[in-house]
């Protein structure tokens, strides 16, 4: 989303679950996992390293070191919630979905609080950061999983609507190729 919002072309090579399970591709990856991101001669394998790189490159990493540190903190908090989401999707879907959706408001409250105090409507500073894109993505995923997840959070709902209305993000979300992408590799959502 950050690339689309900055009018950057992305050549995406999707790997099917079947292809991945054969092991050839996995064996060629530095840490045995995807995604892989290439930017010229730079090759990155970790999702958050990729986010930070793209954030730095496209001015979405704050205006100074203090903002960058706060953005790191926000992104780490998003990742804490994402880990719970991933555990549910890949390990506990059948037995844990109801409990996850019930507990989700407890994890969304801090973001609601932070954003309700923000004059810009973003997590840190007065411009969108890579942590905002990451939170936006996770909130969209959670809305699919727990459709009423934002009902008690007017600021988060407004935040999602605000980012979704950014022209290039809106175009991406409405693109048929994007709509066809599975949210998760195992098809659960």
SULFEN-V748036 format. One record per pair of residues at least 4 apart in sequence whose C-alpha atoms are under 8 Angstrom apart, sorted by sequence separation. I is the first residue (numbers start at 1). J is the second residue. D is the distance in whole Angstrom. If there is no record, write none. Layout:
# SULFEN-V748036
i:I j:J d:D
i:I j:J d:D
This chain:
# SULFEN-V748036
i:1 j:5 d:6
i:2 j:6 d:6
i:3 j:7 d:6
i:4 j:8 d:6
i:15 j:19 d:6
i:16 j:20 d:6
i:17 j:21 d:6
i:18 j:22 d:7
i:19 j:23 d:7
i:20 j:24 d:7
i:23 j:27 d:6
i:24 j:28 d:7
i:25 j:29 d:7
i:28 j:32 d:7
i:29 j:33 d:6
i:38 j:42 d:6
i:39 j:43 d:7
i:45 j:49 d:7
i:46 j:50 d:6
i:47 j:51 d:6
i:48 j:52 d:6
i:49 j:53 d:6
i:50 j:54 d:6
i:51 j:55 d:6
i:52 j:56 d:6
i:53 j:57 d:6
i:54 j:58 d:6
i:55 j:59 d:6
i:56 j:60 d:6
i:63 j:67 d:6
i:64 j:68 d:6
i:65 j:69 d:6
i:66 j:70 d:6
i:67 j:71 d:6
i:68 j:72 d:6
i:69 j:73 d:6
i:70 j:74 d:6
i:71 j:75 d:6
i:72 j:76 d:6
i:73 j:77 d:6
i:74 j:78 d:6
i:75 j:79 d:6
i:76 j:80 d:6
i:77 j:81 d:7
i:78 j:82 d:6
i:79 j:83 d:6
i:80 j:84 d:7
i:81 j:85 d:6
i:82 j:86 d:6
i:83 j:87 d:6
i:84 j:88 d:6
i:85 j:89 d:6
i:86 j:90 d:6
i:87 j:91 d:5
i:88 j:92 d:5
i:89 j:93 d:5
i:92 j:96 d:5
i:93 j:97 d:5
i:96 j:100 d:6
i:97 j:101 d:6
i:98 j:102 d:6
i:99 j:103 d:6
i:100 j:104 d:6
i:101 j:105 d:8
i:103 j:107 d:7
i:104 j:108 d:6
i:105 j:109 d:6
i:106 j:110 d:8
i:107 j:111 d:8
i:108 j:112 d:6
i:109 j:113 d:6
i:110 j:114 d:6
i:111 j:115 d:6
i:112 j:116 d:6
i:113 j:117 d:7
i:114 j:118 d:6
i:118 j:122 d:6
i:122 j:126 d:7
i:124 j:128 d:8
i:128 j:132 d:6
i:129 j:133 d:7
i:130 j:134 d:6
i:131 j:135 d:6
i:132 j:136 d:6
i:133 j:137 d:6
i:134 j:138 d:6
i:135 j:139 d:6
i:136 j:140 d:6
i:137 j:141 d:6
i:138 j:142 d:6
i:139 j:143 d:6
i:140 j:144 d:7
i:141 j:145 d:6
i:142 j:146 d:6
i:143 j:147 d:5
i:150 j:154 d:7
i:153 j:157 d:6
i:154 j:158 d:6
i:155 j:159 d:6
i:156 j:160 d:6
i:157 j:161 d:6
i:158 j:162 d:6
i:159 j:163 d:6
i:160 j:164 d:6
i:161 j:165 d:6
i:162 j:166 d:7
i:165 j:169 d:7
i:166 j:170 d:6
i:167 j:171 d:6
i:168 j:172 d:6
i:169 j:173 d:6
i:170 j:174 d:6
i:171 j:175 d:6
i:174 j:178 d:7
i:175 j:179 d:6
i:176 j:180 d:6
i:177 j:181 d:7
i:183 j:187 d:7
i:184 j:188 d:6
i:3 j:8 d:5
i:4 j:9 d:7
i:15 j:20 d:6
i:20 j:25 d:6
i:21 j:26 d:8
i:27 j:32 d:6
i:29 j:34 d:7
i:38 j:43 d:5
i:44 j:49 d:7
i:45 j:50 d:7
i:55 j:60 d:4
i:56 j:61 d:5
i:62 j:67 d:5
i:63 j:68 d:7
i:86 j:91 d:8
i:87 j:92 d:7
i:88 j:93 d:5
i:92 j:97 d:7
i:116 j:121 d:8
i:118 j:123 d:7
i:120 j:125 d:7
i:121 j:126 d:8
i:122 j:127 d:6
i:123 j:128 d:8
i:124 j:129 d:7
i:128 j:133 d:8
i:142 j:147 d:7
i:143 j:148 d:7
i:164 j:169 d:6
i:165 j:170 d:5
i:173 j:178 d:6
i:174 j:179 d:7
i:182 j:187 d:6
i:183 j:188 d:8
i:184 j:189 d:7
i:3 j:9 d:7
i:19 j:25 d:7
i:20 j:26 d:6
i:26 j:32 d:5
i:37 j:43 d:6
i:38 j:44 d:6
i:44 j:50 d:6
i:54 j:60 d:8
i:55 j:61 d:5
i:61 j:67 d:7
i:62 j:68 d:5
i:115 j:121 d:6
i:118 j:124 d:8
i:120 j:126 d:5
i:122 j:128 d:6
i:123 j:129 d:8
i:143 j:149 d:6
i:150 j:156 d:7
i:151 j:157 d:7
i:163 j:169 d:7
i:164 j:170 d:5
i:172 j:178 d:7
i:173 j:179 d:7
i:183 j:189 d:7
i:3 j:10 d:7
i:26 j:33 d:6
i:29 j:36 d:8
i:36 j:43 d:7
i:37 j:44 d:5
i:61 j:68 d:5
i:115 j:122 d:6
i:119 j:126 d:8
i:120 j:127 d:7
i:122 j:129 d:8
i:142 j:149 d:7
i:143 j:150 d:7
i:150 j:157 d:6
i:26 j:34 d:8
i:36 j:44 d:6
i:37 j:45 d:6
i:88 j:96 d:6
i:115 j:123 d:6
i:123 j:131 d:8
i:36 j:45 d:5
i:52 j:61 d:7
i:62 j:71 d:7
i:88 j:97 d:7
i:114 j:123 d:7
i:123 j:132 d:6
i:164 j:173 d:8
i:35 j:45 d:6
i:36 j:46 d:7
i:61 j:71 d:7
i:122 j:132 d:7
i:34 j:45 d:7
i:35 j:46 d:7
i:33 j:45 d:7
i:34 j:46 d:8
i:35 j:47 d:7
i:88 j:100 d:7
i:37 j:50 d:7
i:31 j:45 d:7
i:30 j:45 d:7
i:29 j:45 d:8
i:140 j:160 d:8
i:139 j:160 d:7
i:136 j:160 d:6
i:81 j:107 d:7
i:136 j:163 d:7
i:122 j:159 d:8
i:121 j:159 d:7
i:116 j:155 d:6
i:115 j:155 d:7
i:112 j:153 d:6
i:115 j:156 d:7
i:141 j:183 d:7
i:112 j:155 d:6
i:101 j:145 d:8
i:105 j:149 d:7
i:109 j:153 d:8
i:112 j:156 d:6
i:115 j:159 d:8
i:145 j:189 d:5
i:101 j:146 d:6
i:104 j:149 d:7
i:111 j:156 d:7
i:144 j:189 d:7
i:101 j:149 d:7
i:141 j:189 d:8
i:74 j:123 d:7
i:3 j:54 d:8
i:2 j:54 d:8
i:6 j:58 d:7
i:71 j:123 d:8
i:2 j:55 d:8
i:71 j:124 d:6
i:78 j:131 d:8
i:70 j:124 d:7
i:75 j:130 d:8
i:75 j:131 d:5
i:78 j:134 d:7
i:82 j:138 d:7
i:67 j:124 d:7
i:74 j:131 d:6
i:75 j:132 d:8
i:78 j:135 d:6
i:67 j:125 d:7
i:71 j:129 d:7
i:71 j:130 d:8
i:72 j:131 d:7
i:75 j:134 d:7
i:71 j:131 d:6
i:75 j:135 d:8
i:78 j:138 d:8
i:62 j:124 d:8
i:63 j:125 d:8
i:62 j:125 d:7
i:62 j:127 d:8
i:60 j:127 d:7
i:62 j:129 d:7
i:60 j:128 d:6
i:61 j:129 d:5
i:60 j:129 d:4
i:61 j:130 d:6
i:59 j:129 d:8
i:60 j:130 d:5
i:55 j:129 d:7
i:55 j:130 d:5
i:54 j:130 d:8
i:52 j:130 d:7
i:51 j:130 d:6
i:89 j:184 d:8
i:93 j:188 d:8
i:90 j:186 d:7
i:89 j:188 d:6
i:89 j:189 d:7
i:2 j:130 d:7
i:2 j:133 d:6
i:1 j:133 d:7
i:5 j:166 d:8
i:7 j:168 d:7
i:5 j:167 d:8
i:6 j:168 d:8
i:5 j:168 d:5
i:4 j:168 d:6
i:5 j:169 d:6
i:4 j:169 d:7
i:1 j:169 d:6
i:4 j:172 d:7
i:17 j:185 d:7
i:1 j:172 d:8
